[in-house]
């Protein structure tokens, strides 16, 4: 069995069969988890308001839409709890078992949303049950990303950490592509009345099939070599959560701030633009779904590019390129969107995926390098969860409020530009404090 010291000296040759399995498992697993998350986000923009908010949707459709987007944010509030629980379990008992648990929990919550009765059937209990299941989704997502990221990075050769870490990141646009394509297929195969009556349930129920596939793949992967080596030498008295908050609270906050701009801009692409294109710009629903699906392929490609560049020019410098580009593009994007026509809508969404990918691809490797191995799962999960609350949790809600209150879409771009400056500063500070090679060289609890 390898020790932590000699893991870093393993020859960096071609990708091994086990490494391929890890990359496939992290990509497929996170893709399925984010499919579940994105199906909800897109449904919130299209149908959940009228179906679950009853009288509010009839009397004040704009308020119902704001509240519908707000249910997206409710799940984010419970991500830190998921990060705490799953991060602790992952640090104590392993990445693999925790990842399987989060996958099954997320899938069960998603499928149950597809079976929920609506407000017309059970009244006020409908939004209550919806929010409860949304909370379970948030709890699961809080523990998912950290484990998947660490499985990839901790299996990686030293010179490929960033690229390997980009594979679970790619699961996000993959989830977006599958979710949007599924919604497109469902909406084009039935009438609007059929979709509102029962068709909206099908994308949620499809999660059952995806969970079975993800479960089989993740069960076949070996435990992270870094965790296995650490487990041999762990002092039984170590308590990862207490150590995390006693010695690494500042790094958790820094990790959260690094993520806020990317997550906010990402959720505008995921949830808000589909609704904006249809309700404000008056574009055909199917055309908007196709445009967002195609734009997501750009997100996938530029995320892999971000991981590649992270290994070549450094993770922090890649983040800096992404966030400078995002700050500069955030406001002009809305003038492009409002220019009219589906081609300009697609171009605006596609160009957004460039800074999104550059500031997402190297995230797993940068986060992993910020925390020692014995608190790494807890640290990266908590940083990611808090960043999601500050960034994407209510991004669509804020965007909808800005449009409803001021009627000026460029203000949404200003909001994203401010967050980009914050995240750019945090990434720069992380670069000054992160240790070189800390991923495999840190052996003992603090």
C-alpha positions in Angstrom: 0.0 0.0 0.0 1.4 3.4 -1.0 2.1 6.0 1.7 1.3 9.7 1.3 4.9 10.5 0.9 5.6 8.2 -2.0 2.2 8.8 -3.8 3.7 12.0 -5.1 6.6 10.2 -6.7 4.5 7.8 -8.7 5.5 8.1 -12.4 3.1 10.3 -14.4 2.6 8.0 -17.4 -0.4 7.4 -19.5 -3.8 7.4 -17.8 -4.4 4.0 -16.1 -7.6 2.0 -16.3 -8.5 2.8 -12.7 -8.0 6.5 -13.5 -10.3 6.3 -16.4 -12.9 4.7 -14.2 -12.5 7.5 -11.7 -12.9 10.2 -14.4 -15.9 8.4 -15.8 -17.5 7.9 -12.4 -17.0 11.5 -11.3 -18.2 13.0 -14.6 -21.3 10.7 -14.8 -22.1 11.0 -11.2 -22.0 14.8 -11.0 -23.7 15.0 -14.4 -26.6 13.0 -12.9 -26.7 15.0 -9.7 -26.8 18.3 -11.6 -29.4 17.0 -14.0 -31.6 16.6 -11.0 -30.8 20.1 -9.8 -31.2 21.7 -13.2 -34.5 20.0 -14.0 -35.9 21.7 -10.9 -34.3 25.1 -11.8 -35.8 25.1 -15.3 -39.2 23.9 -14.1 -39.1 26.8 -11.6 -38.8 29.2 -14.5 -41.6 27.6 -16.5 -44.3 25.7 -14.6 -43.8 25.5 -10.8 -45.3 28.9 -10.0 -48.7 28.2 -11.6 -48.8 24.6 -10.4 -47.8 25.0 -6.8 -48.5 28.6 -5.8 -52.2 28.7 -6.7 -53.9 32.0 -5.9 -50.6 34.0 -6.0 -50.0 32.9 -9.6 -53.5 34.0 -10.5 -53.5 37.4 -8.7 -49.8 38.4 -9.2 -47.9 36.4 -11.8 -44.8 38.5 -11.4 -44.6 37.8 -7.7 -45.3 34.1 -8.3 -42.4 34.0 -10.6 -40.1 35.6 -8.1 -41.3 33.1 -5.4 -40.8 30.2 -7.8 -37.2 31.2 -8.4 -36.8 31.7 -4.6 -37.5 28.0 -4.1 -34.3 27.3 -6.0 -32.4 29.3 -3.3 -34.0 27.4 -0.5 -32.0 24.3 -1.3 -28.8 26.3 -1.2 -29.4 27.2 2.4 -29.1 23.5 3.3 -26.0 22.9 1.3 -23.7 23.7 4.2 -25.5 21.1 6.4 -25.0 18.6 3.6 -21.3 19.7 3.3 -20.8 19.3 7.1 -22.4 15.9 7.4 -21.1 14.4 4.2 -17.8 16.1 4.5 -17.3 14.7 8.0 -18.4 11.2 6.8 -16.1 11.5 3.8 -13.1 12.5 5.9 -13.7 9.8 8.4 -15.0 6.8 6.3 -14.0 7.5 2.7 -15.1 9.4 -0.4 -16.7 6.5 -2.2 -19.4 5.5 0.2 -20.4 9.1 0.8 -20.7 9.7 -3.0 -23.0 6.7 -3.5 -25.2 8.0 -0.6 -25.6 11.5 -2.0 -26.4 10.2 -5.5 -29.2 8.0 -4.2 -30.6 10.7 -1.9 -30.6 13.3 -4.7 -32.3 10.9 -7.1 -35.0 9.9 -4.7 -35.9 13.5 -3.9 -36.1 14.4 -7.6 -38.3 11.4 -8.5 -40.7 12.3 -5.6 -41.0 15.8 -6.9 -42.3 14.2 -10.1 -45.0 12.5 -8.1 -46.2 15.4 -6.0 -49.8 16.6 -6.1 -50.3 20.2 -7.1 -52.0 23.1 -5.3 -55.2 22.4 -7.1 -55.2 18.9 -5.6 -54.0 19.4 -2.0 -53.9 23.1 -1.5 -51.1 24.7 0.6 -49.6 21.3 1.4 -48.3 21.2 -2.2 -45.7 24.0 -1.8 -44.8 22.6 1.6 -43.9 19.2 0.3 -42.1 20.7 -2.7 -39.9 22.8 -0.4 -39.1 19.7 1.8 -38.0 17.7 -1.2 -36.0 20.7 -2.5 -34.3 20.8 0.9 -33.3 17.2 0.5 -31.8 18.1 -3.0 -29.8 20.8 -1.4 -28.5 18.6 1.4 -27.4 16.0 -1.2 -25.7 18.6 -3.5 -23.8 20.0 -0.5 -22.0 16.7 0.0 -21.8 15.7 -3.6 -19.3 18.1 -5.2 -16.5 17.8 -2.6 -16.4 14.1 -2.8 -16.4 13.9 -6.6 -13.8 16.6 -6.9 -11.5 14.9 -4.5 -11.9 11.5 -6.0 -10.7 13.0 -9.3 -7.9 15.2 -8.0 -6.5 12.7 -5.5 -6.3 10.0 -8.2 -4.5 12.4 -10.6 -0.8 12.4 -11.5 0.8 15.6 -10.1 1.0 17.4 -13.4 -2.6 16.6 -14.3 -4.5 17.6 -11.1 -6.3 20.5 -12.7 -7.3 18.6 -15.8 -8.5 15.6 -13.7 -10.4 17.9 -11.4 -12.1 19.5 -14.4 -14.0 16.2 -15.1 -16.4 16.4 -12.2 -16.8 20.1 -13.2 -17.8 19.0 -16.7 -20.7 17.1 -15.0 -22.4 20.5 -14.5 -22.7 21.4 -18.2 -23.4 17.7 -19.0 -26.3 17.9 -16.5 -27.5 21.1 -18.1 -27.4 19.6 -21.6 -29.3 16.5 -20.6 -31.8 18.4 -18.5 -32.5 21.0 -21.2 -32.6 18.4 -24.0 -35.0 16.2 -21.9 -37.3 19.2 -21.4 -37.1 20.1 -25.1 -38.1 16.5 -26.1 -41.0 16.5 -23.6 -42.4 20.0 -24.6 -42.2 19.2 -28.4 -43.9 15.9 -28.1 -47.1 17.2 -26.5 -49.4 20.2 -26.3 -49.0 23.0 -23.8 -52.1 21.7 -21.9 -50.7 18.2 -21.7 -47.3 19.5 -20.5 -48.9 21.5 -17.7 -51.3 18.7 -16.7 -48.7 15.8 -16.5 -45.8 16.2 -18.9 -43.7 18.3 -16.6 -43.4 15.3 -14.3 -41.5 13.1 -16.9 -38.1 14.8 -16.6 -38.2 14.4 -12.8 -39.2 10.7 -13.1 -36.4 10.1 -15.7 -34.0 10.6 -12.8 -34.7 7.1 -11.6 -33.0 5.6 -14.7 -30.0 7.9 -14.3 -29.5 7.1 -10.7 -29.3 3.3 -11.4 -26.6 4.0 -14.0 -24.7 6.3 -11.7 -24.9 3.9 -8.7 -23.4 1.0 -10.7 -20.6 3.2 -12.0 -19.7 4.7 -8.7 -19.7 1.4 -6.9 -17.1 0.1 -9.2 -14.5 2.7 -8.3 -11.8 2.2 -5.7 -11.3 4.5 -2.7 -9.1 7.5 -3.2 -5.4 6.6 -2.7 -4.7 9.7 -0.6 -7.6 8.8 1.8 -6.4 5.1 2.0 -2.9 6.2 2.8 -4.1 8.8 5.3 -6.4 6.2 7.0 -3.3 4.1 7.8 -1.7 6.9 9.7 -4.7 8.8 11.1 -4.5 9.5 14.8 -7.8 8.2 16.2 -8.3 11.3 18.3 -8.4 13.6 15.2 -11.7 15.4 14.7 -11.9 16.8 11.2 -14.8 19.2 11.8 -13.4 20.8 14.9 -10.0 21.1 13.3 -11.5 22.6 10.2 -13.2 25.5 12.0 -10.4 26.0 14.5 -7.6 26.2 12.0 -9.0 26.7 8.5 -12.1 29.0 8.8 -10.4 31.7 6.8 -9.7 29.3 3.9 -13.3 28.2 3.9 -14.4 31.8 3.5 -11.9 32.4 0.8 -13.0 29.3 -1.1 -16.6 30.5 -0.9 -15.7 34.0 -2.3 -13.8 32.4 -5.1 -17.0 30.7 -6.3 -19.7 33.3 -5.9 -19.4 35.0 -9.3 -19.1 31.8 -11.2 -22.1 30.3 -9.4 -24.3 33.4 -9.9 -23.5 33.6 -13.6 -24.0 29.9 -14.0 -27.5 30.0 -12.5 -28.5 32.8 -14.7 -27.6 30.6 -17.7 -29.2 27.5 -16.1 -32.5 29.0 -14.8 -33.1 32.6 -15.7 -32.2 32.9 -19.4 -34.7 30.3 -20.4 -37.5 32.1 -18.7 -36.2 35.6 -19.8 -36.0 34.5 -23.4 -39.6 33.3 -23.4 -41.4 35.8 -21.1 -39.5 39.0 -21.8 -38.0 38.7 -25.2 -40.9 36.7 -26.6 -38.8 34.1 -28.3 -40.3 30.6 -29.1 -39.9 28.2 -26.2 -38.3 25.4 -28.2 -35.8 27.8 -29.8 -34.7 29.1 -26.4 -34.2 25.5 -25.1 -32.2 24.6 -28.2 -30.1 27.7 -27.9 -29.3 27.0 -24.2 -28.6 23.4 -24.9 -26.1 24.3 -27.6 -24.5 27.0 -25.5 -23.9 24.4 -22.8 -21.6 22.5 -25.1 -19.4 25.6 -25.0 -19.5 25.5 -21.2 -18.3 21.9 -21.3 -15.5 22.6 -23.7 -14.3 25.7 -21.9 -14.4 23.9 -18.5 -12.0 21.3 -19.9 -9.9 24.1 -21.3 -9.8 25.7 -17.9 -8.6 22.5 -16.3 -5.9 22.1 -19.0 -4.8 25.7 -18.6 -4.7 25.2 -14.8 -1.9 22.6 -15.3 -0.1 24.8 -17.8 -0.2 28.3 -16.5 -1.5 27.8 -12.9 -4.9 27.5 -11.4 -5.0 31.0 -10.0 -3.9 32.6 -13.3 -6.6 30.7 -15.1 -9.2 32.0 -12.6 -7.9 35.5 -13.1 -8.4 35.3 -16.9 -11.9 33.9 -16.4 -13.0 36.5 -13.9 -11.5 39.5 -15.8 -13.4 38.3 -18.9 -16.6 37.8 -16.9 -16.4 41.3 -15.4 -15.9 42.9 -18.8 -18.6 40.9 -20.5 -21.3 40.9 -17.8 -23.0 44.2 -18.9 -22.5 44.0 -22.7 -24.1 40.5 -22.6 -27.5 42.0 -21.9 -27.4 44.5 -24.8 -26.6 41.5 -27.0 -29.5 39.5 -25.5 -31.9 42.3 -26.0 -30.8 42.9 -29.6 -33.6 40.7 -30.8 -33.6 37.2 -32.4 -32.6 33.8 -31.4 -29.2 33.9 -33.0 -28.1 36.9 -30.8 -29.6 35.1 -27.8 -27.5 32.0 -28.5 -24.4 34.1 -29.1 -24.8 36.0 -25.8 -25.3 32.7 -23.9 -22.4 31.0 -25.7 -20.0 33.8 -25.0 -20.9 33.7 -21.3 -19.6 30.1 -21.2 -16.1 31.2 -21.9 -15.4 32.9 -18.6 -17.7 30.4 -16.9 -15.5 27.5 -18.0 -12.2 29.2 -17.3 -13.3 30.0 -13.7 -14.8 26.5 -13.2 -12.4 24.0 -14.7 -9.5 24.5 -12.2 -11.7 24.9 -9.2 -11.4 21.4 -7.8 -7.6 21.4 -8.0 -7.3 24.9 -6.4 -9.7 23.9 -3.6 -7.9 20.6 -2.9 -4.6 22.4 -2.6 -6.0 24.9 -0.1 -6.8 22.2 2.6 -4.7 19.4 4.2 -5.9 15.9 3.5 -7.5 15.2 6.9 -10.0 18.0 6.5 -10.1 18.3 2.7 -13.5 16.8 2.1 -15.1 19.0 4.8 -13.1 22.1 3.7 -13.8 22.0 0.0 -17.5 21.0 0.5 -18.1 23.8 3.0 -16.4 26.4 0.8 -18.4 25.3 -2.2 -21.7 25.2 -0.3 -21.2 28.7 1.2 -20.1 30.1 -2.2 -23.3 28.7 -3.7 -25.4 30.5 -1.1 -23.7 33.8 -1.7 -23.6 33.3 -5.5 -26.3 31.2 -7.2 -28.9 30.6 -4.5 -30.9 33.7 -5.3 -29.2 34.9 -8.5 -32.3 34.2 -10.6 -34.6 35.8 -7.9 -32.4 38.9 -7.8 -32.4 39.1 -11.6 -36.2 38.7 -11.8 -36.6 41.4 -9.1 -34.3 43.8 -11.0 -36.2 43.4 -14.2 -39.6 43.7 -12.4 -38.5 46.8 -10.4 -36.3 48.8 -12.8 -37.0 47.2 -16.2 -33.3 47.5 -17.1 -31.6 44.2 -17.9 -28.0 45.6 -17.8 -28.4 46.1 -14.1 -28.2 42.3 -13.8 -24.9 42.5 -15.6 -23.7 45.1 -13.1 -24.6 42.7 -10.3 -22.5 39.9 -11.9 -19.6 42.3 -12.6 -19.4 43.3 -8.9 -19.3 39.6 -7.9 -16.6 39.0 -10.5 -14.4 41.5 -8.9 -14.9 40.0 -5.5 -14.1 36.5 -6.8 -11.1 37.7 -8.7 -9.7 39.2 -5.5 -10.3 36.1 -3.5 -8.7 33.9 -6.1 -5.6 36.1 -6.1 -5.4 36.0 -2.3 -5.7 32.2 -2.5 -2.8 32.1 -4.9 -0.6 33.9 -2.4 -1.5 31.6 0.5 -1.8 28.1 -1.2 1.2 25.8 -0.7 2.9 24.2 -3.7 2.3 20.4 -3.7 0.2 20.5 -0.5 -2.2 18.0 -2.0 -0.1 15.0 -1.4 2.6 16.2 1.0 0.4 17.1 4.0 0.4 14.1 6.2 -0.6 14.9 9.8 -3.5 16.5 11.4 -3.0 20.1 12.5 
